[in-house]
Amino acid sequence: MTLREKILHELDRKGVVRATELSRLFGVSRVAIHKAMKQLREEGLVQVVGKTRQARYVPAKSEAVNAALKEVKHISLRLKNEALDEAAVFERIQRETGIFLGVKNNVLDICRYAFTEMLNNAIDHSRSERIVVDCRRTGTAIVFTVRDFGIGVFNNIRRTRHLPNALAAIQDLLKGKTTTMPKQHSGEGIFFTSKAVDVFVLDSFEKRLTVNNLLPDLFVSDRRPLRGTLVTCSIALQSNRVLADVFKAHTIEHDEGHAFAKTRVHIKLHDMGASFVSRSEAKRVLVNLERFEEAVLDFKDVETVGQAFADEIFRVWHDKHPEVRLIPENMNDNVEFMVRRAGGRS
């Protein structure tokens, strides 16, 4: 029998084979095995599942391929940031692994959207020469990371928008419509991704932003310096969240269609303290809110606000932008008193 015939016989007998075991079995080099496998793949008789040392060869039948793919639940790719196509990378993961096999359509839609948006951000914004993506399927969830080694998302926003610090950049990011490349991007990718997945974690330099939609709550914390940006997203395999519903929750319907016009501002993130008293602090809260039709001002964990702070938001700014509906929420009695005194309504 020729080497080609031996390989096909072994595949027919076992269903799945590796190059190393064939090399030992037939007493030939791995180079010879790979050369024969390449020919068989070109003829459409064999398909490879996985990559490098985890690569396995199976007959090119859908049931055999799927059975082998089910065992490949993790992939890590080091990508050169040159002419990268985020959709092609996602399709490669689908093709080479079983991570998304049998996944509910709503979960797959969210994974595809979140992964491609976050990889596209790294491609276009990071100025990083390389990007590392990692995707795995656990018993209960799909988790992926996108890591670049560039300027860092918070630093990029802070510098481009002339903001005072990373916290201001995080708050601006959470509002949505924030982008460092307005001609090419809408600034909605991170915003909607953070709402679509179960847990969204954004690490860059000395800050970590965590959005946990299962609680639901968000947190900002310090971390050891990390060069560039690391995005981590996870979603449960049994999640019932639907991507279209995420979009609808932050859009307003007009005659010409739906527009991304709702946002939520977490007041506490603008300062590590618990009180807000000055007009300058209010102006930081108000950055970019004129771009929306409706803005929820979330006062959770804010102990009190000053007269100047409330007046700047609910009288001065709102008189200039009466088309924007301001909705204060989660106010304690002290905050509500000052907001109402300035003309705000809960």
Beta strands, then each sheet from edge to edge (+ up, - down):
strand 1: 46-49
strand 2: 56-59
strand 3: 74-80
strand 4: 130-137
strand 5: 141-148
strand 6: 199-212
strand 7: 217-236
strand 8: 251-254
strand 9: 257-260
strand 10: 262-266
strand 11: 275-276
strand 12: 294-298
strand 13: 304-305
strand 14: 325-329
sheet 1: 1+ 2-
sheet 2: 3+ 4- 5+ 7- 6+
sheet 3: 8+ 9-
sheet 4: 10+ 12+ 14+
sheet 5: 11+ 13+
end
